[in-house]
Amino acid sequence: MSDPYDVITMGRIGVDLYPLQTGVPLDEVTSFGKFLGGSASNVAVAAARLGRRVAVVTRTGEDPFGAYLHRALREFGVDDRWVRAVPGLPTPVTFCEVFPPDDFPLYFYRLPKAPDLEMGENELDLDAIAAARIFWMTGTGLCAEPSRSATLAALGARTAGTTVFDLDWRPMFWGDPAEARPHYTAALAHATVAVGNTDEVEIATGCREPAAAARALLDAGVELAVVKQGPEGVLAMNRAGDVAEVPPLPVTVLNGLGAGDAFGGAVCHGLLSGWELERVMRYANAAGAIVASRLECSSAMPFPGEVASVLDAGGVL
């Protein structure tokens, strides 16, 4: 077997069609940009941009958009060997509206079913997933079968390294919020790190207050809980008792949708680098702020020099 990957992510992929005009409702937009999207795929790109050896496990449609996503992954330095086409299902497309600084409605086109929810356990390279230094999975992968069983099988294969559960709550993918919690609980039992915003930690634990939610995530089995609070910054708490509360960096937001994925890729980079908790969070905050200042998601992911410059400057200037 080849050397283990630094990061393997598993979850959504699709094409983001984002307006090239800001402050304009979707029905009036006249031009769009096409970008690789999907949270697990964006996190993979973010980690690759920071110099990590990365692969993603997902599915596309057997169509030109699927071909585009393969090419984009390779151009970003992400291994696409576990990205396959599902006959009969179209590659998902996502539109958004851009109303800075904090209103970015999303419109997912994932019907009749998203190919990334058709991954089966028997299709997974469990040896590679088990060997990865970090395995990153998402809550969306738990919303339907066979993806749910495949995701739990991947988690069950992990006996070492860092396993990150990106809570990734998307209400449109679930019939009822209460339906999600048992599946989130099952995944948390296998994870060593949980990352989510206040809405997501509430779905996972029933707690919305950041410190209480972080403690509940630790009680659920993880070793590190990261609660993103938007303009209030980020709270991280680990089982050893370390707590890091990091304020946001000043930034003029253009599109906040990719910031969380940049944050995630940077968390992977910091954990792999062995940094102490506050440094990881400050670095991840800076990466997220950079992407929030740009329109696109995947192609906006920062390189190490850009993150260093923002940290030195104390904001995205």
Solvent accessible surface area in square Angstrom, and as a share of the most:
residue,aa,sasa,rsa
1,M,168,0.75
2,S,65,0.42
3,D,111,0.57
4,P,66,0.42
5,Y,9,0.03
6,D,20,0.10
7,V,0,0.00
8,I,0,0.00
9,T,0,0.00
10,M,4,0.02
11,G,4,0.04
12,R,13,0.05
13,I,3,0.01
14,G,6,0.05
15,V,0,0.00
16,D,8,0.04
17,L,32,0.16
18,Y,6,0.02
19,P,0,0.00
20,L,94,0.47
21,Q,57,0.25
22,T,65,0.38
23,G,43,0.42
24,V,34,0.20
25,P,47,0.29
26,L,41,0.21
27,D,128,0.66
28,E,106,0.47
29,V,16,0.09
30,T,113,0.66
31,S,44,0.29
32,F,77,0.32
33,G,11,0.10
34,K,92,0.39
35,F,36,0.15
36,L,2,0.01
37,G,0,0.00
38,G,11,0.10
39,S,6,0.04
40,A,0,0.00
41,S,0,0.00
42,N,5,0.03
43,V,0,0.00
44,A,0,0.00
45,V,0,0.00
46,A,2,0.02
47,A,0,0.00
48,A,17,0.13
49,R,43,0.16
50,L,8,0.04
51,G,68,0.65
52,R,45,0.16
53,R,92,0.34
54,V,2,0.01
55,A,0,0.00
56,V,0,0.00
57,V,4,0.02
58,T,0,0.00
59,R,3,0.01
60,T,1,0.01
61,G,2,0.02
62,E,122,0.55
63,D,44,0.23
64,P,114,0.72
65,F,71,0.30
66,G,2,0.02
67,A,60,0.47
68,Y,31,0.12
69,L,0,0.00
70,H,40,0.18
71,R,117,0.43
72,A,6,0.05
73,L,0,0.00
74,R,137,0.50
75,E,129,0.58
76,F,38,0.16
77,G,51,0.49
78,V,2,0.01
79,D,36,0.19
80,D,21,0.11
81,R,134,0.49
82,W,22,0.08
83,V,6,0.04
84,R,99,0.36
85,A,44,0.34
86,V,24,0.14
87,P,96,0.60
88,G,78,0.75
89,L,27,0.14
90,P,67,0.42
91,T,6,0.03
92,P,4,0.02
93,V,22,0.13
94,T,13,0.08
95,F,46,0.19
96,C,0,0.00
97,E,17,0.08
98,V,0,0.00
99,F,56,0.23
100,P,53,0.33
101,P,91,0.58
102,D,121,0.62
103,D,70,0.36
104,F,30,0.13
105,P,42,0.27
106,L,40,0.20
107,Y,86,0.33
108,F,38,0.16
109,Y,126,0.48
110,R,25,0.09
111,L,148,0.74
112,P,105,0.66
113,K,56,0.24
114,A,1,0.01
115,P,0,0.00
116,D,3,0.02
117,L,15,0.08
118,E,58,0.26
119,M,2,0.01
120,G,10,0.09
121,E,90,0.40
122,N,144,0.74
123,E,64,0.29
124,L,21,0.10
125,D,56,0.29
126,L,60,0.30
127,D,103,0.54
128,A,8,0.06
129,I,3,0.01
130,A,34,0.26
131,A,35,0.27
132,A,2,0.02
133,R,109,0.40
134,I,1,0.01
135,F,0,0.00
136,W,3,0.01
137,M,1,0.00
138,T,1,0.01
139,G,0,0.00
140,T,2,0.01
141,G,7,0.07
142,L,0,0.00
143,C,15,0.09
144,A,25,0.20
145,E,82,0.37
146,P,49,0.31
147,S,0,0.00
148,R,40,0.14
149,S,49,0.32
150,A,0,0.00
151,T,3,0.02
152,L,50,0.25
153,A,20,0.16
154,A,0,0.00
155,L,1,0.00
156,G,43,0.42
157,A,26,0.20
158,R,23,0.08
159,T,130,0.76
160,A,70,0.54
161,G,51,0.49
162,T,33,0.19
163,T,3,0.02
164,V,0,0.00
165,F,0,0.00
166,D,14,0.07
167,L,0,0.00
168,D,5,0.02
169,W,29,0.10
170,R,65,0.24
171,P,75,0.47
172,M,106,0.47
173,F,34,0.14
174,W,19,0.07
175,G,79,0.76
176,D,74,0.38
177,P,75,0.47
178,A,73,0.57
179,E,74,0.33
180,A,0,0.00
181,R,100,0.36
182,P,86,0.54
183,H,44,0.20
184,Y,0,0.00
185,T,72,0.42
186,A,41,0.31
187,A,0,0.00
188,L,2,0.01
189,A,72,0.56
190,H,84,0.38
191,A,4,0.03
192,T,32,0.19
193,V,6,0.04
194,A,0,0.00
195,V,2,0.01
196,G,1,0.01
197,N,58,0.30
198,T,30,0.17
199,D,69,0.36
200,E,18,0.08
201,V,0,0.00
202,E,64,0.29
203,I,22,0.11
204,A,6,0.04
205,T,30,0.17
206,G,42,0.41
207,C,42,0.25
208,R,116,0.42
209,E,97,0.44
210,P,27,0.17
211,A,27,0.21
212,A,32,0.25
213,A,0,0.00
214,A,0,0.00
215,R,124,0.45
216,A,25,0.20
217,L,0,0.00
218,L,19,0.09
219,D,126,0.65
220,A,38,0.29
221,G,35,0.34
222,V,0,0.00
223,E,95,0.43
224,L,13,0.07
225,A,0,0.00
226,V,0,0.00
227,V,0,0.00
228,K,41,0.17
229,Q,43,0.19
230,G,51,0.49
231,P,118,0.74
232,E,126,0.57
233,G,5,0.05
234,V,3,0.02
235,L,7,0.04
236,A,0,0.00
237,M,19,0.09
238,N,29,0.15
239,R,134,0.49
240,A,90,0.70
241,G,56,0.53
242,D,75,0.39
243,V,81,0.47
244,A,3,0.03
245,E,129,0.58
246,V,5,0.03
247,P,77,0.49
248,P,61,0.38
249,L,36,0.18
250,P,92,0.58
251,V,45,0.26
252,T,117,0.68
253,V,36,0.21
254,L,56,0.28
255,N,2,0.01
256,G,26,0.25
257,L,47,0.23
258,G,1,0.01
259,A,21,0.16
260,G,29,0.28
261,D,19,0.10
262,A,1,0.01
263,F,8,0.03
264,G,1,0.01
265,G,0,0.00
266,A,0,0.00
267,V,0,0.00
268,C,0,0.00
269,H,26,0.12
270,G,0,0.00
271,L,48,0.24
272,L,24,0.12
273,S,45,0.29
274,G,65,0.62
275,W,50,0.17
276,E,108,0.48
277,L,23,0.11
278,E,65,0.29
279,R,125,0.46
280,V,0,0.00
281,M,0,0.00
282,R,100,0.37
283,Y,19,0.07
284,A,0,0.00
285,N,21,0.11
286,A,0,0.00
287,A,1,0.01
288,G,7,0.06
289,A,10,0.07
290,I,5,0.02
291,V,0,0.00
292,A,8,0.07
293,S,31,0.20
294,R,75,0.27
295,L,28,0.14
296,E,40,0.18
297,C,4,0.03
298,S,1,0.00
299,S,42,0.27
300,A,1,0.01
301,M,0,0.00
302,P,3,0.02
303,F,103,0.43
304,P,60,0.37
305,G,49,0.48
306,E,58,0.26
307,V,0,0.00
308,A,48,0.38
309,S,67,0.43
310,V,15,0.09
311,L,67,0.34
312,D,130,0.67
313,A,54,0.41
314,G,37,0.36
315,G,1,0.01
316,V,32,0.18
317,L,187,0.93
